[in-house]
Amino acid sequence: MNDWYDQLTVTLIEQICEPDANTVDIGAGAGDILRHLLRVAPRGRHVAVEALPSYAEGLRRDFPGVTVVAAAAAERTGRDSFVHVVSNPGYSGLRQRPYDRPDETLRELTVDTVRLDDVLPGDRRIDLVKVDTEGGEVLALRGAVELLRRWRPVIVFEHGGDHAMREYGTTSADLWALLVTELGYELRTLPGHRAGQPALDRAGFADALREHWYFVADRPSPGPAGGSGQHEPSAWQKGTEP
Protein backbone atom coordinates (compact mmCIF):
# COMPACT_ATOMS: atom_id res chain seq x y z
CA MET A 1 0.00 0.00 0.00
CA ASN A 2 2.79 2.45 0.88
CA ASP A 3 4.45 1.78 -2.47
CA TRP A 4 1.20 2.74 -4.21
CA TYR A 5 0.93 5.98 -2.24
CA ASP A 6 4.59 6.73 -2.90
CA GLN A 7 4.03 6.28 -6.63
CA LEU A 8 1.04 8.62 -6.51
CA THR A 9 3.20 11.16 -4.69
CA VAL A 10 5.89 10.89 -7.36
CA THR A 11 3.26 11.29 -10.09
CA LEU A 12 1.93 14.42 -8.39
CA ILE A 13 5.45 15.85 -8.20
CA GLU A 14 6.08 15.10 -11.87
CA GLN A 15 2.91 16.82 -12.99
CA ILE A 16 2.77 19.93 -10.79
CA CYS A 17 6.43 20.87 -10.28
CA GLU A 18 8.14 22.99 -12.90
CA PRO A 19 11.91 22.55 -13.39
CA ASP A 20 12.53 25.57 -11.15
CA ALA A 21 10.07 24.60 -8.39
CA ASN A 22 11.20 25.19 -4.81
CA THR A 23 10.21 22.51 -2.32
CA VAL A 24 10.39 21.55 1.35
CA ASP A 25 10.55 17.90 2.41
CA ILE A 26 9.56 17.65 6.09
CA GLY A 27 10.56 14.27 7.46
CA ALA A 28 12.81 13.50 4.52
CA GLY A 29 14.10 10.21 5.91
CA ALA A 30 16.60 8.56 3.58
CA GLY A 31 15.59 10.87 0.71
CA ASP A 32 13.30 8.57 -1.28
CA ILE A 33 10.89 11.39 -2.21
CA LEU A 34 13.58 14.08 -2.15
CA ARG A 35 15.36 12.24 -4.95
CA HIS A 36 12.33 12.73 -7.19
CA LEU A 37 11.96 16.39 -6.22
CA LEU A 38 15.51 16.99 -7.42
CA ARG A 39 14.97 14.99 -10.59
CA VAL A 40 11.81 16.85 -11.55
CA ALA A 41 12.93 20.32 -10.41
CA PRO A 42 16.70 20.41 -11.01
CA ARG A 43 16.78 24.21 -11.12
CA GLY A 44 14.77 24.63 -7.93
CA ARG A 45 15.98 25.13 -4.38
CA HIS A 46 15.16 22.31 -2.02
CA VAL A 47 15.11 22.01 1.76
CA ALA A 48 15.09 18.67 3.59
CA VAL A 49 14.09 18.63 7.26
CA GLU A 50 15.16 15.51 9.14
CA ALA A 51 15.70 15.03 12.88
CA LEU A 52 17.27 11.57 12.92
CA PRO A 53 21.05 12.25 12.89
CA SER A 54 22.01 9.25 10.76
CA TYR A 55 19.45 10.20 8.11
CA ALA A 56 20.43 13.88 8.17
CA GLU A 57 24.08 12.94 7.69
CA GLY A 58 23.15 10.69 4.78
CA LEU A 59 21.09 13.44 3.15
CA ARG A 60 24.02 15.85 3.32
CA ARG A 61 26.28 13.24 1.78
CA ASP A 62 23.92 12.07 -0.96
CA PHE A 63 22.31 15.41 -1.86
CA PRO A 64 25.01 18.10 -1.61
CA GLY A 65 22.86 20.70 -3.38
CA VAL A 66 20.06 20.44 -0.82
CA THR A 67 19.78 22.54 2.32
CA VAL A 68 19.50 19.95 5.09
CA VAL A 69 17.96 21.13 8.35
CA ALA A 70 19.00 18.56 10.97
CA ALA A 71 16.04 19.10 13.27
CA ALA A 72 12.40 18.22 13.77
CA ALA A 73 9.84 20.62 12.32
CA ALA A 74 7.73 21.92 15.19
CA GLU A 75 5.65 24.81 16.45
CA ARG A 76 8.59 26.23 18.40
CA THR A 77 12.34 26.38 17.97
CA GLY A 78 14.30 24.71 20.76
CA ARG A 79 15.21 21.21 21.94
CA ASP A 80 13.02 18.19 22.57
CA SER A 81 13.17 14.45 23.11
CA PHE A 82 12.88 12.30 19.99
CA VAL A 83 11.93 8.64 19.79
CA HIS A 84 14.17 6.73 17.37
CA VAL A 85 12.40 3.53 16.37
CA VAL A 86 15.57 1.55 15.72
CA SER A 87 13.73 -1.44 14.30
CA ASN A 88 11.63 0.72 11.95
CA PRO A 89 13.23 4.17 11.50
CA GLY A 90 10.35 5.50 9.42
CA TYR A 91 8.19 5.41 12.55
CA SER A 92 10.55 7.74 14.46
CA GLY A 93 9.17 11.02 15.77
CA LEU A 94 9.01 13.51 18.60
CA ARG A 95 6.55 11.35 20.51
CA GLN A 96 6.20 7.66 21.16
CA ARG A 97 2.94 6.48 19.64
CA PRO A 98 1.06 3.21 19.25
CA TYR A 99 2.87 1.06 16.69
CA ASP A 100 1.42 -1.74 14.60
CA ARG A 101 4.07 -4.14 15.89
CA PRO A 102 4.44 -4.71 19.64
CA ASP A 103 8.16 -5.43 19.65
CA GLU A 104 9.68 -2.27 18.16
CA THR A 105 13.10 -1.31 19.56
CA LEU A 106 13.10 2.29 20.81
CA ARG A 107 15.90 4.71 21.69
CA GLU A 108 15.34 8.21 23.04
CA LEU A 109 17.42 11.10 21.68
CA THR A 110 17.46 14.84 22.23
CA VAL A 111 17.21 16.83 19.00
CA ASP A 112 16.81 20.39 17.82
CA THR A 113 13.33 21.55 16.88
CA VAL A 114 12.74 24.33 14.38
CA ARG A 115 9.89 26.56 13.43
CA LEU A 116 10.25 26.61 9.65
CA ASP A 117 9.15 30.23 9.44
CA ASP A 118 12.30 31.02 11.46
CA VAL A 119 14.76 29.20 9.19
CA LEU A 120 13.41 29.53 5.63
CA PRO A 121 13.89 32.80 3.72
CA GLY A 122 10.57 34.64 3.66
CA ASP A 123 11.17 35.90 0.11
CA ARG A 124 11.76 32.46 -1.41
CA ARG A 125 8.73 31.11 -3.25
CA ILE A 126 7.72 27.64 -2.11
CA ASP A 127 5.75 25.49 -4.55
CA LEU A 128 5.35 22.16 -2.78
CA VAL A 129 5.66 20.89 0.78
CA LYS A 130 5.75 17.19 1.65
CA VAL A 131 5.08 16.22 5.27
CA ASP A 132 5.75 12.87 6.96
CA THR A 133 6.05 13.38 10.72
CA GLU A 134 4.30 10.34 12.23
CA GLY A 135 1.58 12.30 14.02
CA GLY A 136 3.28 15.69 14.33
CA GLU A 137 1.69 17.20 11.24
CA VAL A 138 -0.22 19.98 13.00
CA LEU A 139 2.79 21.21 14.97
CA ALA A 140 5.06 21.13 11.92
CA LEU A 141 2.56 23.09 9.81
CA ARG A 142 1.83 25.60 12.58
CA GLY A 143 5.52 26.40 12.54
CA ALA A 144 5.30 27.16 8.82
CA VAL A 145 2.02 29.09 8.80
CA GLU A 146 3.55 32.32 7.48
CA LEU A 147 5.18 30.44 4.60
CA LEU A 148 1.91 28.67 3.81
CA ARG A 149 -0.13 31.85 3.94
CA ARG A 150 2.27 33.79 1.72
CA TRP A 151 3.13 31.23 -0.97
CA ARG A 152 0.17 28.83 -0.87
CA PRO A 153 2.21 25.76 -1.82
CA VAL A 154 0.59 22.44 -2.54
CA ILE A 155 0.97 20.22 0.54
CA VAL A 156 1.09 16.44 0.30
CA PHE A 157 1.07 14.83 3.71
CA GLU A 158 0.79 11.53 5.48
CA HIS A 159 -1.86 11.70 8.17
CA GLY A 160 -0.51 9.89 11.21
CA GLY A 161 -3.99 9.09 12.49
CA ASP A 162 -5.64 10.46 15.61
CA HIS A 163 -4.08 7.70 17.72
CA ALA A 164 -0.67 9.20 16.85
CA MET A 165 -1.72 12.86 16.75
CA ARG A 166 -3.10 12.69 20.29
CA GLU A 167 0.44 12.02 21.53
CA TYR A 168 1.24 15.53 20.25
CA GLY A 169 -1.84 17.05 21.89
CA THR A 170 -3.62 17.48 18.56
CA THR A 171 -6.35 15.80 16.52
CA SER A 172 -7.65 15.70 12.97
CA ALA A 173 -10.00 18.54 13.93
CA ASP A 174 -6.96 20.74 14.60
CA LEU A 175 -5.52 19.84 11.20
CA TRP A 176 -8.81 20.78 9.51
CA ALA A 177 -9.00 24.03 11.47
CA LEU A 178 -5.49 25.02 10.43
CA LEU A 179 -5.51 24.06 6.76
CA VAL A 180 -9.14 24.65 5.79
CA THR A 181 -10.61 27.16 8.24
CA GLU A 182 -7.54 29.33 8.84
CA LEU A 183 -5.56 28.99 5.61
CA GLY A 184 -8.35 28.31 3.11
CA TYR A 185 -6.98 25.11 1.59
CA GLU A 186 -9.09 22.33 0.12
CA LEU A 187 -8.39 18.75 1.22
CA ARG A 188 -8.58 15.58 -0.82
CA THR A 189 -7.18 12.12 -0.44
CA LEU A 190 -4.12 11.66 -2.62
CA PRO A 191 -5.93 9.23 -4.97
CA GLY A 192 -9.03 11.46 -4.87
CA HIS A 193 -6.96 14.45 -5.93
CA ARG A 194 -5.50 12.40 -8.75
CA ALA A 195 -9.03 11.47 -9.87
CA GLY A 196 -10.24 15.09 -9.81
CA GLN A 197 -12.77 14.44 -7.08
CA PRO A 198 -14.46 17.34 -5.25
CA ALA A 199 -12.85 18.66 -2.10
CA LEU A 200 -13.74 16.87 1.11
CA ASP A 201 -16.09 18.47 3.57
CA ARG A 202 -15.44 17.91 7.25
CA ALA A 203 -17.57 14.78 7.45
CA GLY A 204 -15.98 13.43 4.28
CA PHE A 205 -12.53 14.03 5.74
CA ALA A 206 -13.47 12.07 8.86
CA ASP A 207 -14.78 9.22 6.70
CA ALA A 208 -11.67 9.24 4.49
CA LEU A 209 -9.42 8.80 7.52
CA ARG A 210 -10.81 5.30 7.98
CA GLU A 211 -9.21 4.13 4.74
CA HIS A 212 -6.58 6.66 3.67
CA TRP A 213 -3.32 7.93 5.07
CA TYR A 214 -2.15 10.34 2.36
CA PHE A 215 -3.83 13.64 1.55
CA VAL A 216 -3.30 16.74 -0.58
CA ALA A 217 -4.01 20.29 0.54
CA ASP A 218 -4.42 22.46 -2.54
CA ARG A 219 -5.53 25.97 -3.39
CA PRO A 220 -9.21 26.31 -4.30
CA SER A 221 -9.84 26.76 -8.02
CA PRO A 222 -11.35 30.17 -8.82
CA GLY A 223 -14.97 30.12 -9.91
CA PRO A 224 -16.39 32.20 -12.77
CA ALA A 225 -16.64 35.30 -10.60
CA GLY A 226 -13.22 34.86 -9.04
CA GLY A 227 -14.45 33.00 -5.98
CA SER A 228 -13.95 29.41 -5.03
CA GLY A 229 -15.66 27.14 -7.49
CA GLN A 230 -15.79 23.50 -8.44
CA HIS A 231 -12.36 21.94 -8.60
CA GLU A 232 -10.93 21.89 -12.11
CA PRO A 233 -8.75 18.85 -12.78
CA SER A 234 -5.11 19.81 -13.13
CA ALA A 235 -2.73 18.35 -15.68
CA TRP A 236 -1.56 15.69 -13.24
CA GLN A 237 -5.14 14.67 -12.53
CA LYS A 238 -5.88 14.34 -16.24
CA GLY A 239 -2.74 12.26 -16.69
CA THR A 240 -1.35 14.75 -19.20
CA GLU A 241 1.76 16.84 -19.28
CA PRO A 242 1.34 20.40 -17.96
C-alpha positions as CSV (number, residue, x, y, z in Angstrom):
1,M,0.0,0.0,0.0
2,N,2.8,2.5,0.9
3,D,4.4,1.8,-2.5
4,W,1.2,2.7,-4.2
5,Y,0.9,6.0,-2.2
6,D,4.6,6.7,-2.9
7,Q,4.0,6.3,-6.6
8,L,1.0,8.6,-6.5
9,T,3.2,11.2,-4.7
10,V,5.9,10.9,-7.4
11,T,3.3,11.3,-10.1
12,L,1.9,14.4,-8.4
13,I,5.5,15.8,-8.2
14,E,6.1,15.1,-11.9
15,Q,2.9,16.8,-13.0
16,I,2.8,19.9,-10.8
17,C,6.4,20.9,-10.3
18,E,8.1,23.0,-12.9
19,P,11.9,22.5,-13.4
20,D,12.5,25.6,-11.2
21,A,10.1,24.6,-8.4
22,N,11.2,25.2,-4.8
23,T,10.2,22.5,-2.3
24,V,10.4,21.6,1.4
25,D,10.5,17.9,2.4
26,I,9.6,17.6,6.1
27,G,10.6,14.3,7.5
28,A,12.8,13.5,4.5
29,G,14.1,10.2,5.9
30,A,16.6,8.6,3.6
31,G,15.6,10.9,0.7
32,D,13.3,8.6,-1.3
33,I,10.9,11.4,-2.2
34,L,13.6,14.1,-2.2
35,R,15.4,12.2,-5.0
36,H,12.3,12.7,-7.2
37,L,12.0,16.4,-6.2
38,L,15.5,17.0,-7.4
39,R,15.0,15.0,-10.6
40,V,11.8,16.9,-11.5
41,A,12.9,20.3,-10.4
42,P,16.7,20.4,-11.0
43,R,16.8,24.2,-11.1
44,G,14.8,24.6,-7.9
45,R,16.0,25.1,-4.4
46,H,15.2,22.3,-2.0
47,V,15.1,22.0,1.8
48,A,15.1,18.7,3.6
49,V,14.1,18.6,7.3
50,E,15.2,15.5,9.1
51,A,15.7,15.0,12.9
52,L,17.3,11.6,12.9
53,P,21.0,12.3,12.9
54,S,22.0,9.3,10.8
55,Y,19.5,10.2,8.1
56,A,20.4,13.9,8.2
57,E,24.1,12.9,7.7
58,G,23.2,10.7,4.8
59,L,21.1,13.4,3.2
60,R,24.0,15.9,3.3
61,R,26.3,13.2,1.8
62,D,23.9,12.1,-1.0
63,F,22.3,15.4,-1.9
64,P,25.0,18.1,-1.6
65,G,22.9,20.7,-3.4
66,V,20.1,20.4,-0.8
67,T,19.8,22.5,2.3
68,V,19.5,19.9,5.1
69,V,18.0,21.1,8.4
70,A,19.0,18.6,11.0
71,A,16.0,19.1,13.3
72,A,12.4,18.2,13.8
73,A,9.8,20.6,12.3
74,A,7.7,21.9,15.2
75,E,5.6,24.8,16.5
76,R,8.6,26.2,18.4
77,T,12.3,26.4,18.0
78,G,14.3,24.7,20.8
79,R,15.2,21.2,21.9
80,D,13.0,18.2,22.6
81,S,13.2,14.5,23.1
82,F,12.9,12.3,20.0
83,V,11.9,8.6,19.8
84,H,14.2,6.7,17.4
85,V,12.4,3.5,16.4
86,V,15.6,1.6,15.7
87,S,13.7,-1.4,14.3
88,N,11.6,0.7,12.0
89,P,13.2,4.2,11.5
90,G,10.3,5.5,9.4
91,Y,8.2,5.4,12.6
92,S,10.5,7.7,14.5
93,G,9.2,11.0,15.8
94,L,9.0,13.5,18.6
95,R,6.5,11.4,20.5
96,Q,6.2,7.7,21.2
97,R,2.9,6.5,19.6
98,P,1.1,3.2,19.3
99,Y,2.9,1.1,16.7
100,D,1.4,-1.7,14.6
101,R,4.1,-4.1,15.9
102,P,4.4,-4.7,19.6
103,D,8.2,-5.4,19.7
104,E,9.7,-2.3,18.2
105,T,13.1,-1.3,19.6
106,L,13.1,2.3,20.8
107,R,15.9,4.7,21.7
108,E,15.3,8.2,23.0
109,L,17.4,11.1,21.7
110,T,17.5,14.8,22.2
111,V,17.2,16.8,19.0
112,D,16.8,20.4,17.8
113,T,13.3,21.5,16.9
114,V,12.7,24.3,14.4
115,R,9.9,26.6,13.4
116,L,10.3,26.6,9.6
117,D,9.1,30.2,9.4
118,D,12.3,31.0,11.5
119,V,14.8,29.2,9.2
120,L,13.4,29.5,5.6
121,P,13.9,32.8,3.7
122,G,10.6,34.6,3.7
123,D,11.2,35.9,0.1
124,R,11.8,32.5,-1.4
125,R,8.7,31.1,-3.3
126,I,7.7,27.6,-2.1
127,D,5.8,25.5,-4.5
128,L,5.4,22.2,-2.8
129,V,5.7,20.9,0.8
130,K,5.8,17.2,1.7
131,V,5.1,16.2,5.3
132,D,5.8,12.9,7.0
133,T,6.1,13.4,10.7
134,E,4.3,10.3,12.2
135,G,1.6,12.3,14.0
136,G,3.3,15.7,14.3
137,E,1.7,17.2,11.2
138,V,-0.2,20.0,13.0
139,L,2.8,21.2,15.0
140,A,5.1,21.1,11.9
141,L,2.6,23.1,9.8
142,R,1.8,25.6,12.6
143,G,5.5,26.4,12.5
144,A,5.3,27.2,8.8
145,V,2.0,29.1,8.8
146,E,3.5,32.3,7.5
147,L,5.2,30.4,4.6
148,L,1.9,28.7,3.8
149,R,-0.1,31.9,3.9
150,R,2.3,33.8,1.7
151,W,3.1,31.2,-1.0
152,R,0.2,28.8,-0.9
153,P,2.2,25.8,-1.8
154,V,0.6,22.4,-2.5
155,I,1.0,20.2,0.5
156,V,1.1,16.4,0.3
157,F,1.1,14.8,3.7
158,E,0.8,11.5,5.5
159,H,-1.9,11.7,8.2
160,G,-0.5,9.9,11.2
161,G,-4.0,9.1,12.5
162,D,-5.6,10.5,15.6
163,H,-4.1,7.7,17.7
164,A,-0.7,9.2,16.9
165,M,-1.7,12.9,16.8
166,R,-3.1,12.7,20.3
167,E,0.4,12.0,21.5
168,Y,1.2,15.5,20.3
169,G,-1.8,17.1,21.9
170,T,-3.6,17.5,18.6
171,T,-6.3,15.8,16.5
172,S,-7.7,15.7,13.0
173,A,-10.0,18.5,13.9
174,D,-7.0,20.7,14.6
175,L,-5.5,19.8,11.2
176,W,-8.8,20.8,9.5
177,A,-9.0,24.0,11.5
178,L,-5.5,25.0,10.4
179,L,-5.5,24.1,6.8
180,V,-9.1,24.7,5.8
181,T,-10.6,27.2,8.2
182,E,-7.5,29.3,8.8
183,L,-5.6,29.0,5.6
184,G,-8.3,28.3,3.1
185,Y,-7.0,25.1,1.6
186,E,-9.1,22.3,0.1
187,L,-8.4,18.8,1.2
188,R,-8.6,15.6,-0.8
189,T,-7.2,12.1,-0.4
190,L,-4.1,11.7,-2.6
191,P,-5.9,9.2,-5.0
192,G,-9.0,11.5,-4.9
193,H,-7.0,14.5,-5.9
194,R,-5.5,12.4,-8.8
195,A,-9.0,11.5,-9.9
196,G,-10.2,15.1,-9.8
197,Q,-12.8,14.4,-7.1
198,P,-14.5,17.3,-5.2
199,A,-12.9,18.7,-2.1
200,L,-13.7,16.9,1.1
201,D,-16.1,18.5,3.6
202,R,-15.4,17.9,7.3
203,A,-17.6,14.8,7.4
204,G,-16.0,13.4,4.3
205,F,-12.5,14.0,5.7
206,A,-13.5,12.1,8.9
207,D,-14.8,9.2,6.7
208,A,-11.7,9.2,4.5
209,L,-9.4,8.8,7.5
210,R,-10.8,5.3,8.0
211,E,-9.2,4.1,4.7
212,H,-6.6,6.7,3.7
213,W,-3.3,7.9,5.1
214,Y,-2.2,10.3,2.4
215,F,-3.8,13.6,1.6
216,V,-3.3,16.7,-0.6
217,A,-4.0,20.3,0.5
218,D,-4.4,22.5,-2.5
219,R,-5.5,26.0,-3.4
220,P,-9.2,26.3,-4.3
221,S,-9.8,26.8,-8.0
222,P,-11.4,30.2,-8.8
223,G,-15.0,30.1,-9.9
224,P,-16.4,32.2,-12.8
225,A,-16.6,35.3,-10.6
226,G,-13.2,34.9,-9.0
227,G,-14.5,33.0,-6.0
228,S,-13.9,29.4,-5.0
229,G,-15.7,27.1,-7.5
230,Q,-15.8,23.5,-8.4
231,H,-12.4,21.9,-8.6
232,E,-10.9,21.9,-12.1
233,P,-8.7,18.9,-12.8
234,S,-5.1,19.8,-13.1
235,A,-2.7,18.3,-15.7
236,W,-1.6,15.7,-13.2
237,Q,-5.1,14.7,-12.5
238,K,-5.9,14.3,-16.2
239,G,-2.7,12.3,-16.7
240,T,-1.4,14.7,-19.2
241,E,1.8,16.8,-19.3
242,P,1.3,20.4,-18.0
